[in-house]
Amino acid sequence: MNNKIIIESLSMDLLRIALGYHKGSVKMASRFVEEAEKRIEEVDQTKIKPNFIKILKKLPEALSQKNSNDIAEDALMYHTLCKNYAKHYC
């Protein structure tokens, strides 16, 4: 699959995580955490910039924090980073 599509899909999953936790829908947010983790594995890291690889490596840790508000904030930040990367570099 095309990296652009994978990264854009990851971006949308991250947005859904942020919105889910913000609205108090933990079950929905948890489901999209699983989806995001799958998408991270799908990215062909040989075809992306090194700085974005670092971002992808930090993402699982950010999604596994204890505080759901912290996860929501980080997910929203990573959503923006992924969206911008897909738009400008893929």
N, C-alpha and C positions, 0 to 999 in steps of 0.2 A: 504494500500500500504506500501511497505517496506521503512523504514526511509532512508536507503542508497540511494535508487532510488530518493526519494523526495529531499534529500539534494543535490545529484548530479545534478538533474534537476534545483534546485534553483541556484546552482553554474553556470550552463550554462546560465540561464536567466540573472544573474548578469553580466556575461561576455558580453552578447548581449546588455545589457543596457549601459555598459561602451563603447563598440564599437560604438553603435548607437549615443550616445551623442558626442563621439570623432569625428565621421564622419559628424556630423551635421544633422543626421536623427532623429529629435526629436519625430516624430510620431511613428517610430518603437521603439525607446527607451521607450516611454511612454507606449506602448502596453506591453513590457516586464516588466515594473514596475508593471503593473496590474497582470501579470502572477506570478511574484516573490511574491507579496503580498498574492496571493492564495496559493502558495506553503508553505509559512511560516505557514499558518493556518493548512496545511495538516500534518505538522511534529508532531509526537507523542512525546510530551515533557517529558513523563514519562520514555522514553527509551533513553534519551540522557543525556550527562554530564551537570552539572549545569553551567559551564563556557560557554558552547555553547548556553544554554538557554539565557544567558545574551546577547550574540551576536545577537541572533534572535530577541530579544526585542528591540535592538538598530537599527536594520536594517530598519524598516519602517520610522523612523525619518531621517535616512541618505538618503533614497530615495525620501523624500519630501522636500528637500532643494530647495532654489530659484535658485541657481547658477548651471547650468548644468555641468560645469567643476568639481565642487565639488562632484556632484552626480556620475559622471563618475569615478573619483578617488576613492571614497568610494565604489562604486559597484565593481571595480576591486579588491580592498583590501578584501571585503567580499567574492568575488568569490574565491579567494585564500584560505581564511579561511574555507569556506564550502567544497571546494575540498579536502583540507588536512584533515578535520574532517571526511569526508565520507571515505577517503582512509585508515585512521589509526584507527578509532573508531567504524565504522559501520560494 
